[in-house]
Amino acid sequence: MDRILVTEKIAAEGLDVLRRAGEVDVKLDLDKAALLAQVAEYDALVVRSATKVTAEVIAAGKQLKVIGRAGTGVDNIDVEAATRNGIIVVNAPASNNVAVAELAIGLLISLARSIPQAHASLQSGKWERTKFVGWEVRGKTLGLVGLGRIGSEVAIRARALEMTILAYDPVVSLDRAEQIGVELVSMDDLLARSDVVSLHIPLVEGTRNLFDASRIARMKRGACLINASRGGIVDEAALMEALDSGQLTAAALDVFSQEPPAPDALVTHHPKIITVPHIGASTAEAQISAGSEVAEGVAAALGGETPRYAVNAPFVAPESWGVLQPYMTLGRQLGRLISQMIVDPVRSYDLEFRGELAEVDTHPVRLAVLQGLLEANSPMRITPVNAPLIARERGVRLTERTDPDAQSYTGLLVVNVQTADNLHCFSGSVLRGESHIIQADGYFVDFVPHGPLLFTYHRDRPGMIGRVGTLLGTSDVNISGMYVGRLAPREQAMMVLTLDEPASVEVLAKIEEEEDIQRAIGVVL
């Protein structure tokens, strides 16, 4: 059973998912030395933001298959080191979208009406109604720097407040922006026109101190700034200077360059800055979602699947996940089947993506096929993360093409294997959400690829099924299903038996001794 180490608090619902995937140990507040000493014993590591998963920690985790971050960012994980070691990194990017967006809107309203200051004034025994004259957000312009998941949620809510919304995001398409009622503009245009600027971008080298004195000076005079994304994006000293000079009217911060800030930090005591202690994701719903999402990703990775939110594996758009996910499972199964059935040296592999597969980005399915082809015969752990690198090192030649025609299937995944003398064809489809192999080495069959299997290449003769069944029964191997594909009556045929337990090498040898049976292969998927 896989062992899972959880070093920070996650929702009970997430722990329940993890416990179904393996043996879970919750060890909170581990220092660096303790983490280094213990991580070697585990197959999975689950953290939040406090645990620093450095290259040193990753090197010590010799059994690690997956690292999970119960939250959106992965700033505290050395993703490059994990990738080099074939370790999948998963997070929960959609878990706190609404929570952070609602906080940003709450900070916007608080800036407009000075709600925290008015509350503090009244609690101190004062009645200062005329001091707290605010402004209406209706009709004002909100500039969003970043129009990803959270920025889009803010835009939807701001539209309901009758605001004009601008956005700067070089990745987002015009169609997507129009869909949610946002005007895409340049950064300088956004700064010049926005009454309020709200930041929704990650902290990377290119965004560190993005809002420095120079950029703040390009903002509309008297505007407000909100940062509920990551500390370090705003130069806090420059922000305070702009507030003191009147360049900005007010600001609201949920995140800081140092967390927690020092007790005497000027940024948390400035009268024109509303500050809250990084509570963007702090709702009951977001915590449950973060714990559950990352746990499901960890469980998928431990099960050999590609998690939906794998940071260092190909991203699958939400609208494509329903189509691609079952084909990713099928691709890995086809790869494993081929690697166990084809014993001759392979010159090349050709993938065909047909039907509904021709209409989506199939890169994740390609990686799944590669993973299946490589993992059965590799001393290394193969994942979608390192499969392309291992394939290049081994000189694996793989081409791919698409075809809208899937015959009578909704979608069809075909793998053609070219050896020195022959072309071997394997194909499969997804029926009712379940993988089906419909062609194995050129023979048309239809079976669900799961567990131990037995394949025989034989001449189609009466009594073949009974003879093989008798040999298996004598060895206490139970048959759960049987499928036969043949080229023509009484000619070459293939029999596929799904088994409850694998057939031993001795049993396979006895089957091959039977007249008219050329080859018997045991496969485990």
NUPA-382574 format. One line per field, with one value per residue (C-alpha): residue in three letters; x, y negated, z. Coordinates in steps of 0.2 Angstrom, whole numbers, plus 2048, in hexadecimal, padded with zeros to 3 digits. Each point is the difference from the previous one (the first is absolute). Layout:
N
aa = (ALA | ...)
X = (X | ...)
Y = (Y | ...)
Z = (Z | ...)
This chain:
525
aa = (MET | ASP | ARG | ILE | LEU | VAL | THR | GLU | LYS | ILE | ALA | ALA | GLU | GLY | LEU | ASP | VAL | LEU | ARG | ARG | ALA | GLY | GLU | VAL | ASP | VAL | LYS | LEU | ASP | LEU | ASP | LYS | ALA | ALA | LEU | LEU | ALA | GLN | VAL | ALA | GLU | TYR | ASP | ALA | LEU | VAL | VAL | ARG | SER | ALA | THR | LYS | VAL | THR | ALA | GLU | VAL | ILE | ALA | ALA | GLY | LYS | GLN | LEU | LYS | VAL | ILE | GLY | ARG | ALA | GLY | THR | GLY | VAL | ASP | ASN | ILE | ASP | VAL | GLU | ALA | ALA | THR | ARG | ASN | GLY | ILE | ILE | VAL | VAL | ASN | ALA | PRO | ALA | SER | ASN | ASN | VAL | ALA | VAL | ALA | GLU | LEU | ALA | ILE | GLY | LEU | LEU | ILE | SER | LEU | ALA | ARG | SER | ILE | PRO | GLN | ALA | HIS | ALA | SER | LEU | GLN | SER | GLY | LYS | TRP | GLU | ARG | THR | LYS | PHE | VAL | GLY | TRP | GLU | VAL | ARG | GLY | LYS | THR | LEU | GLY | LEU | VAL | GLY | LEU | GLY | ARG | ILE | GLY | SER | GLU | VAL | ALA | ILE | ARG | ALA | ARG | ALA | LEU | GLU | MET | THR | ILE | LEU | ALA | TYR | ASP | PRO | VAL | VAL | SER | LEU | ASP | ARG | ALA | GLU | GLN | ILE | GLY | VAL | GLU | LEU | VAL | SER | MET | ASP | ASP | LEU | LEU | ALA | ARG | SER | ASP | VAL | VAL | SER | LEU | HIS | ILE | PRO | LEU | VAL | GLU | GLY | THR | ARG | ASN | LEU | PHE | ASP | ALA | SER | ARG | ILE | ALA | ARG | MET | LYS | ARG | GLY | ALA | CYS | LEU | ILE | ASN | ALA | SER | ARG | GLY | GLY | ILE | VAL | ASP | GLU | ALA | ALA | LEU | MET | GLU | ALA | LEU | ASP | SER | GLY | GLN | LEU | THR | ALA | ALA | ALA | LEU | ASP | VAL | PHE | SER | GLN | GLU | PRO | PRO | ALA | PRO | ASP | ALA | LEU | VAL | THR | HIS | HIS | PRO | LYS | ILE | ILE | THR | VAL | PRO | HIS | ILE | GLY | ALA | SER | THR | ALA | GLU | ALA | GLN | ILE | SER | ALA | GLY | SER | GLU | VAL | ALA | GLU | GLY | VAL | ALA | ALA | ALA | LEU | GLY | GLY | GLU | THR | PRO | ARG | TYR | ALA | VAL | ASN | ALA | PRO | PHE | VAL | ALA | PRO | GLU | SER | TRP | GLY | VAL | LEU | GLN | PRO | TYR | MET | THR | LEU | GLY | ARG | GLN | LEU | GLY | ARG | LEU | ILE | SER | GLN | MET | ILE | VAL | ASP | PRO | VAL | ARG | SER | TYR | ASP | LEU | GLU | PHE | ARG | GLY | GLU | LEU | ALA | GLU | VAL | ASP | THR | HIS | PRO | VAL | ARG | LEU | ALA | VAL | LEU | GLN | GLY | LEU | LEU | GLU | ALA | ASN | SER | PRO | MET | ARG | ILE | THR | PRO | VAL | ASN | ALA | PRO | LEU | ILE | ALA | ARG | GLU | ARG | GLY | VAL | ARG | LEU | THR | GLU | ARG | THR | ASP | PRO | ASP | ALA | GLN | SER | TYR | THR | GLY | LEU | LEU | VAL | VAL | ASN | VAL | GLN | THR | ALA | ASP | ASN | LEU | HIS | CYS | PHE | SER | GLY | SER | VAL | LEU | ARG | GLY | GLU | SER | HIS | ILE | ILE | GLN | ALA | ASP | GLY | TYR | PHE | VAL | ASP | PHE | VAL | PRO | HIS | GLY | PRO | LEU | LEU | PHE | THR | TYR | HIS | ARG | ASP | ARG | PRO | GLY | MET | ILE | GLY | ARG | VAL | GLY | THR | LEU | LEU | GLY | THR | SER | ASP | VAL | ASN | ILE | SER | GLY | MET | TYR | VAL | GLY | ARG | LEU | ALA | PRO | ARG | GLU | GLN | ALA | MET | MET | VAL | LEU | THR | LEU | ASP | GLU | PRO | ALA | SER | VAL | GLU | VAL | LEU | ALA | LYS | ILE | GLU | GLU | GLU | GLU | ASP | ILE | GLN | ARG | ALA | ILE | GLY | VAL | VAL | LEU)
X = (800 | 806 | 805 | 7FB | 807 | 7F5 | 80A | 7F3 | 7ED | 7F4 | 7EE | 7F9 | 7F8 | 811 | 808 | 7F1 | 805 | 812 | 7FC | 7F8 | 810 | 80C | 807 | 7FF | 80B | 7FC | 810 | 7FE | 80E | 80E | 810 | 80C | 80B | 7F1 | 7F8 | 811 | 801 | 7EE | 7FC | 80A | 7F3 | 7F1 | 7F9 | 7F6 | 802 | 7F2 | 803 | 7F8 | 80B | 80B | 80A | 80E | 803 | 811 | 80B | 809 | 7EF | 7FC | 811 | 7FD | 7EF | 806 | 7EF | 7F6 | 7F4 | 7F5 | 801 | 7EF | 7FD | 7EF | 7FE | 803 | 812 | 810 | 80C | 806 | 804 | 80F | 7F6 | 810 | 808 | 7F0 | 7FF | 812 | 7FC | 7F0 | 7F5 | 7EF | 7FB | 7EE | 7F6 | 7EF | 7FF | 7ED | 7FD | 800 | 7FA | 7F0 | 807 | 80E | 7F5 | 7F3 | 80E | 806 | 7EE | 7FF | 810 | 7FA | 7F0 | 80A | 80B | 7F1 | 7F7 | 80F | 7F7 | 80E | 805 | 7EE | 7FE | 810 | 7FA | 7EF | 808 | 80C | 7F0 | 7FF | 7F2 | 808 | 7F3 | 807 | 812 | 7FB | 7F9 | 804 | 7FC | 7F5 | 808 | 7F2 | 807 | 812 | 80E | 808 | 810 | 805 | 812 | 7FE | 7F0 | 802 | 7F4 | 800 | 801 | 7F1 | 7F6 | 803 | 7FB | 7EF | 7FC | 806 | 7F5 | 7F1 | 806 | 7FE | 813 | 809 | 80E | 811 | 80C | 812 | 805 | 80B | 7FA | 7EE | 7F7 | 7F4 | 7F2 | 802 | 800 | 7F1 | 7F7 | 801 | 7FE | 812 | 80A | 812 | 80C | 813 | 807 | 803 | 7EE | 7F9 | 80A | 7FB | 7EE | 7FC | 7F9 | 804 | 80E | 7FE | 80F | 7FD | 811 | 80C | 811 | 80E | 810 | 7F7 | 7F3 | 80B | 7FE | 7F5 | 7F7 | 810 | 801 | 801 | 7F0 | 7F6 | 804 | 7F8 | 7EF | 7F2 | 802 | 7F5 | 7FE | 7FF | 80A | 7FB | 80C | 7F8 | 80C | 812 | 80B | 810 | 7F6 | 7FE | 80F | 7F9 | 80B | 7FC | 7ED | 801 | 809 | 7F3 | 7F2 | 809 | 803 | 7ED | 805 | 7F4 | 7F1 | 801 | 805 | 7FB | 80C | 7FC | 812 | 811 | 812 | 804 | 7F3 | 7FC | 806 | 80A | 7F6 | 807 | 7FE | 7FB | 7F5 | 7F4 | 7FE | 7FE | 7F0 | 7FC | 802 | 7F3 | 80A | 7FA | 80B | 800 | 7EE | 7FC | 7FD | 7FA | 7EE | 7F9 | 7FB | 811 | 809 | 7F6 | 802 | 813 | 802 | 7F5 | 807 | 812 | 7FC | 7F7 | 810 | 80B | 7F6 | 7FF | 813 | 803 | 7F4 | 80B | 7F3 | 803 | 7F8 | 7F5 | 80A | 812 | 80B | 80F | 7F5 | 7F6 | 7F1 | 7EF | 7F3 | 7F1 | 7F5 | 80B | 802 | 7F0 | 806 | 813 | 800 | 7F9 | 80B | 810 | 7FC | 7FD | 810 | 80A | 7F8 | 803 | 812 | 802 | 7F7 | 80C | 810 | 7FB | 7FA | 80C | 811 | 809 | 80A | 7F5 | 804 | 7F3 | 7EF | 7F2 | 7F1 | 7EF | 7F4 | 7EF | 7EE | 7FE | 813 | 804 | 7F7 | 80A | 812 | 806 | 811 | 7FB | 7FA | 811 | 809 | 7F5 | 804 | 813 | 7FE | 7F8 | 80D | 80F | 7FB | 7FF | 812 | 808 | 80A | 7FB | 7EF | 7F7 | 7F3 | 7F9 | 80D | 80F | 7F9 | 806 | 811 | 802 | 7F9 | 80D | 80E | 7FA | 7FD | 7EE | 7F8 | 7EE | 7F5 | 7EE | 7F2 | 7ED | 7F1 | 7EE | 7FA | 7FF | 7F6 | 7F1 | 808 | 7FF | 813 | 80E | 812 | 80B | 812 | 809 | 811 | 80C | 80D | 80E | 7F4 | 7EE | 7F3 | 7F7 | 7EF | 7F8 | 7F1 | 7F4 | 7F1 | 7F6 | 7EF | 7F5 | 810 | 809 | 80F | 7FE | 80D | 7F8 | 810 | 80F | 80E | 7F4 | 7F3 | 7EF | 7FA | 7F7 | 805 | 803 | 813 | 801 | 80B | 807 | 7FD | 805 | 802 | 802 | 805 | 7F9 | 7F7 | 7EE | 7FA | 7F2 | 803 | 80E | 7F7 | 7FD | 812 | 807 | 7F2 | 804 | 813 | 7FB | 7F4 | 80C | 80C | 7F2 | 7FF | 7EF | 7F9 | 7F5 | 7FE | 804 | 801 | 806 | 805 | 804 | 806 | 7F5 | 7F7 | 80C | 80F | 80B | 7F7 | 803 | 7F8 | 800 | 7FC | 7FD | 806 | 7FE | 812 | 80F | 805 | 811 | 80E | 7FE | 7EE | 804 | 80D | 7F3 | 7F4 | 80D | 803 | 7EE | 7FE | 7FB | 806 | 80F | 801 | 7F9 | 803 | 7FC | 7FD | 7FC | 7F8)
Y = (800 | 7EF | 7F4 | 7EE | 7F3 | 7F0 | 7F2 | 7F3 | 800 | 804 | 803 | 810 | 804 | 7FF | 80C | 80C | 800 | 803 | 80E | 80A | 7FE | 805 | 800 | 7EE | 7F8 | 7EE | 7F8 | 7EE | 7F2 | 80B | 7F6 | 802 | 80D | 80A | 7FF | 805 | 80F | 807 | 7FC | 80E | 80C | 7F9 | 802 | 7EF | 7F0 | 7F4 | 7EE | 7EF | 7F0 | 801 | 810 | 7FC | 80E | 7FC | 80A | 807 | 807 | 807 | 809 | 807 | 807 | 80E | 809 | 7F0 | 802 | 7F0 | 7F0 | 7F8 | 7ED | 7FD | 7EF | 7F7 | 7FB | 80B | 7F2 | 80B | 80F | 802 | 806 | 801 | 80C | 80B | 800 | 806 | 80E | 805 | 7FB | 7F9 | 7EF | 7FD | 7F2 | 7FA | 7F1 | 7FF | 802 | 7EE | 7F7 | 7FA | 7FD | 7F4 | 7F8 | 7FC | 7F9 | 7F5 | 7F9 | 7FE | 7F6 | 7F5 | 7FC | 7FD | 7F4 | 7F7 | 7FE | 800 | 80E | 806 | 7EE | 7FC | 810 | 7FC | 7EE | 806 | 80D | 7F2 | 7F7 | 7F3 | 7FB | 7F9 | 801 | 7F2 | 807 | 80F | 7FA | 80D | 802 | 80C | 80E | 7FF | 7F8 | 801 | 809 | 810 | 805 | 813 | 804 | 813 | 807 | 813 | 80A | 7F3 | 7F0 | 807 | 803 | 7EE | 7FA | 809 | 7F8 | 7EF | 800 | 803 | 7F0 | 7F7 | 7FC | 7FE | 80E | 7FF | 80E | 803 | 812 | 804 | 813 | 7FD | 800 | 7F2 | 80C | 806 | 7EE | 7FB | 80F | 7F9 | 7EE | 7FA | 7F4 | 806 | 7F2 | 7FD | 7FE | 7ED | 7FD | 80A | 7F6 | 7EF | 804 | 80A | 7F9 | 810 | 80C | 812 | 80D | 812 | 807 | 80C | 7FB | 805 | 7F8 | 7F5 | 7F9 | 7FD | 7EE | 7FE | 7F1 | 7F6 | 7ED | 7FE | 80A | 7F9 | 7EF | 805 | 803 | 7F4 | 7F3 | 804 | 812 | 80E | 810 | 812 | 80F | 810 | 80B | 801 | 7F6 | 7F9 | 7FA | 7EF | 7F6 | 7FC | 7F1 | 7F8 | 803 | 7F7 | 7F1 | 7FF | 800 | 7F2 | 7F6 | 801 | 80A | 80E | 7FD | 811 | 812 | 811 | 80F | 812 | 805 | 7F9 | 802 | 807 | 80B | 7FE | 7EE | 7FA | 7F8 | 7EF | 801 | 7EF | 808 | 808 | 7EF | 7F4 | 7F7 | 801 | 812 | 80E | 80F | 812 | 80F | 80A | 806 | 802 | 812 | 801 | 805 | 811 | 804 | 7FC | 80A | 80F | 7FE | 7FE | 80F | 80B | 7FA | 803 | 811 | 805 | 7FB | 809 | 810 | 7FF | 7FF | 80E | 80A | 7FD | 7F4 | 7EE | 7F4 | 7F3 | 7F2 | 806 | 7F0 | 808 | 80B | 7F9 | 7F5 | 807 | 7F2 | 803 | 801 | 80E | 80A | 80A | 806 | 802 | 808 | 812 | 800 | 7FC | 810 | 809 | 7FA | 806 | 811 | 802 | 7FB | 80D | 80D | 7FD | 800 | 812 | 807 | 7FA | 808 | 7FC | 7F0 | 7F1 | 7F3 | 7F4 | 7FC | 7F7 | 7F9 | 7FC | 7F5 | 803 | 7F9 | 7F5 | 802 | 7F6 | 7F1 | 7FE | 7FE | 812 | 7FC | 808 | 810 | 801 | 7FF | 80D | 80C | 7FC | 804 | 810 | 805 | 7FC | 805 | 813 | 801 | 7F2 | 800 | 7EE | 7FA | 7FA | 7F2 | 7F4 | 7F3 | 80A | 80B | 7F5 | 7FE | 813 | 803 | 7F4 | 809 | 811 | 7FA | 803 | 7FA | 7FB | 7F7 | 7FB | 7FA | 7FC | 806 | 7FB | 811 | 80C | 80D | 805 | 7F9 | 7EF | 800 | 80C | 801 | 80A | 805 | 807 | 809 | 802 | 80E | 806 | 80C | 7FC | 7F2 | 804 | 7F6 | 7FD | 7F5 | 7FC | 7F5 | 7F9 | 807 | 7FA | 7F8 | 811 | 805 | 80E | 808 | 803 | 806 | 809 | 803 | 800 | 80B | 7F8 | 803 | 7F6 | 802 | 7F4 | 7FF | 804 | 80C | 810 | 805 | 80F | 7FF | 80E | 800 | 810 | 808 | 800 | 812 | 807 | 803 | 7F3 | 7F6 | 810 | 806 | 7F0 | 7FF | 811 | 7FC | 7F0 | 809 | 80D | 7F3 | 7F7 | 7F1 | 7F9 | 7F8 | 7F1 | 7FC | 807 | 7F8 | 806 | 7F7 | 809 | 7FC | 80D | 810 | 80E | 7F4 | 7F6 | 7FA | 7F7 | 805 | 7F3 | 807 | 7F4 | 809 | 7FE | 804 | 801 | 810 | 806 | 802 | 813 | 7FF | 7F5 | 80D | 80E | 7F6 | 7FD | 813 | 802 | 804 | 7F1 | 7F3 | 7F6 | 7F4 | 7FD | 7EF | 7FB | 7ED | 7F6 | 7EF)
Z = (800 | 7FC | 80E | 801 | 80B | 804 | 808 | 802 | 804 | 7F2 | 800 | 807 | 7F0 | 7F7 | 80D | 7FD | 7ED | 805 | 80B | 7F2 | 7F6 | 80D | 812 | 806 | 80D | 806 | 808 | 802 | 803 | 7FA | 800 | 7F1 | 808 | 805 | 7EF | 7F8 | 80B | 7FE | 7EE | 7F9 | 807 | 7F6 | 7EE | 802 | 809 | 803 | 805 | 801 | 7FF | 810 | 7FB | 7F5 | 7F3 | 7FA | 7F5 | 80F | 807 | 7EF | 7FE | 812 | 7FA | 7F6 | 7FF | 7FD | 7F1 | 803 | 80A | 804 | 804 | 808 | 7F8 | 7F0 | 7FF | 801 | 805 | 80F | 7F4 | 7F5 | 7F1 | 7F5 | 80C | 801 | 7ED | 7FE | 80D | 7F7 | 80E | 7FC | 809 | 802 | 808 | 802 | 7F4 | 7FF | 813 | 806 | 7F0 | 807 | 812 | 7FA | 7F3 | 80E | 80B | 7F2 | 7FE | 813 | 800 | 7F2 | 809 | 810 | 7F6 | 7F9 | 811 | 80D | 809 | 80B | 805 | 804 | 80A | 80A | 803 | 807 | 80B | 808 | 805 | 7F2 | 7F5 | 7F0 | 7F2 | 7F6 | 800 | 7F7 | 7F0 | 7F2 | 7EE | 7F6 | 7F6 | 7F3 | 7F0 | 805 | 7F6 | 808 | 7F8 | 802 | 7FE | 7FC | 7F9 | 806 | 80A | 80F | 7F5 | 7F6 | 80F | 806 | 7EF | 801 | 811 | 7FB | 7F1 | 80C | 809 | 7F0 | 7FE | 7F0 | 800 | 7F7 | 800 | 7FC | 7FD | 7F1 | 800 | 800 | 7EF | 7FA | 7FF | 812 | 806 | 7F6 | 807 | 812 | 7FB | 802 | 7F5 | 7FD | 800 | 802 | 811 | 7FE | 7F9 | 80F | 80D | 7F8 | 7FF | 810 | 810 | 809 | 7FB | 807 | 7FE | 7FC | 7FA | 807 | 808 | 7F3 | 7FC | 7F3 | 80C | 80F | 805 | 7F0 | 808 | 805 | 801 | 7ED | 7FC | 80F | 7F9 | 7EF | 80A | 7FF | 80D | 80F | 7FC | 80C | 7FF | 806 | 802 | 805 | 7F5 | 807 | 80B | 7F7 | 7F0 | 808 | 806 | 811 | 803 | 7EF | 804 | 811 | 7F7 | 7F3 | 80D | 80A | 7F0 | 7FB | 7F0 | 807 | 80B | 809 | 7FF | 807 | 803 | 804 | 7FC | 805 | 7FB | 811 | 808 | 80D | 800 | 80F | 80E | 7FC | 7ED | 7FA | 7F2 | 80D | 809 | 7F2 | 802 | 7ED | 7FF | 804 | 805 | 804 | 804 | 7EF | 802 | 7EE | 800 | 812 | 7FE | 806 | 7EE | 7F9 | 80D | 7FC | 7EE | 801 | 80B | 7F5 | 7EF | 805 | 808 | 7F0 | 7F6 | 80C | 7FF | 7ED | 7FF | 80C | 7F5 | 7F1 | 7F8 | 7FB | 80D | 7F9 | 808 | 7FD | 801 | 7F6 | 7F4 | 7F2 | 805 | 7FB | 7FD | 80B | 7F1 | 7F8 | 810 | 7FE | 7EF | 803 | 811 | 7FC | 7F0 | 80B | 80A | 7EF | 7F9 | 80F | 7FF | 7ED | 803 | 80E | 7F5 | 7F1 | 80B | 806 | 7F0 | 7F3 | 803 | 7EF | 800 | 7FB | 7F3 | 803 | 807 | 7F7 | 80A | 7F8 | 809 | 7F8 | 803 | 80F | 804 | 7F0 | 807 | 810 | 805 | 801 | 808 | 811 | 7F7 | 7F7 | 810 | 808 | 7F1 | 803 | 812 | 7FD | 7F3 | 80B | 812 | 7FE | 7FC | 808 | 811 | 802 | 805 | 7F1 | 801 | 7F3 | 807 | 7FB | 7F2 | 7F2 | 806 | 803 | 7EE | 7F8 | 80A | 7F9 | 7EE | 800 | 7EF | 802 | 7F3 | 801 | 7F5 | 802 | 7F6 | 803 | 7FB | 80E | 7F7 | 80B | 810 | 808 | 802 | 7FB | 806 | 7F4 | 803 | 7F1 | 805 | 7F2 | 803 | 7F4 | 7F6 | 806 | 804 | 810 | 803 | 811 | 803 | 80D | 804 | 80F | 803 | 80E | 808 | 800 | 7F5 | 7F3 | 7F6 | 7EF | 7F6 | 807 | 7F3 | 7F2 | 807 | 804 | 811 | 80E | 812 | 80F | 803 | 813 | 80B | 7F9 | 7EE | 7F5 | 7EE | 7F4 | 7EE | 7F8 | 7F1 | 802 | 804 | 809 | 813 | 801 | 80E | 80A | 7FF | 806 | 80E | 806 | 802 | 80A | 80A | 805 | 806 | 80A | 7F5 | 7FE | 7F0 | 801 | 7ED | 7EF | 7EF | 7EF | 7F1 | 7F0 | 7EE | 7F8 | 805 | 805 | 7FC | 80C | 810 | 810 | 811 | 80E | 811 | 80F | 810 | 813 | 803 | 7F4 | 7F7 | 805 | 7F4 | 801 | 7FB | 7F1 | 7FB | 801 | 7F6 | 7F2 | 7FF | 7FB | 7ED | 7F5 | 80E | 7FA | 80F | 811 | 808 | 812 | 802 | 810 | 7FE)
